[in-house]
Amino acid sequence: TVAKKTAKPNRLSLTAAMEKDFRDIPAKLASQYGKELAASKQQENKLNRVVKKAEAKERISKNKCDILAAKSTPVAKKRLVQAKKAFQIAHTAVSNLTAQLEQAKKLSNTIAQKQAKFAELSKQLLKLEKQLETESKKKPAKLKTKARNKPVEIVLETMTPSNFESSFDRSESQKISSTNDELVEENA
């Protein structure tokens, strides 16, 4: 039997693929929003045509009501009631369609803003990548090292009572003795 070797995917190539997918997301979102915007505009145009037709029907029914109101025959009165009902139905239909049209316009504006935002994000991401590539290709600046100070030689002496007194200046020893006298006076 021959053992088959399974090819292990390269981790670096997986990471690079994920990074590429991540970079492509803003452009893909902008494209998708563009498609949604086109569909929304198409729906908006359709609603606009329907609203115009409904407004025309409303005007016709209003004219019919006005004509029948001028007549005073019993048949005209019955038709007037029917015409008023038809006018009321047409009026509510126009109101509802107008509200739907306004919502469609708001939706189109929102989608257009999102599409523009992601398109700009995609452009800025490409600019940033190019800028980072050019900066990484430049030679790294040499770090300037500071001149080091020469080592200082420290000499430690053991303190004995004889060299302890000589290490002080006379004026300092007088200050110390005067402060000691003041402390003794304060405690007494």
C-alpha positions, 0 to 999 in steps of 0.5 A: 500500500502506498500512503498518500501524502496530505498537503498541509495548507501553508499558514502564511498563505491562509493569513494572506488570503484572509487579509486580502478578503478583509481588504476587499470587504469595503469594496464589496459592500460598496458594490452591494449597496450600489445594487441595492440603491439601483433597486431602491431607485427603481422601486421609487420610480414605480411608486412615483408613477403609481402616485401620479395615476392615483392622483389623477383618479382622485381628481376625476372622482373630485370632478365627478362629485362636483358635477353631481352636487350641482344636480338635484335629482334623486338619481344624482344624489345616489350617484353623489354618495357613491362618488364621494365614497370613491373620492374618499377611497382614492384620497386615502390611497394617494395618502398611503402611496405618498407616505410609501414614496417618502419612505422609499426616498429616505431609504434611497438616501440612506443607502446612497450615504452608506454606499459612498461611505464604503466606496471612500473607505475602500479608496482610503484603504488602498491609499494607506496600503500604497503608502505603507508599501513605499515606506517599507521599501525605503531604507531604514534610517540609521540610529544615531548612537550617543557618545558614551561618557567615560566611566567615573571612578568612585573611591570609597573610604571608610570613615573614622572619627579622625577623617570624619571631622576633616571631611567637613568644612568648618562652616558646615560643622558650625551649622550642625552644632548650632542646629544641635544646640537649638534642638537641645534648647527646644527639648528643655 
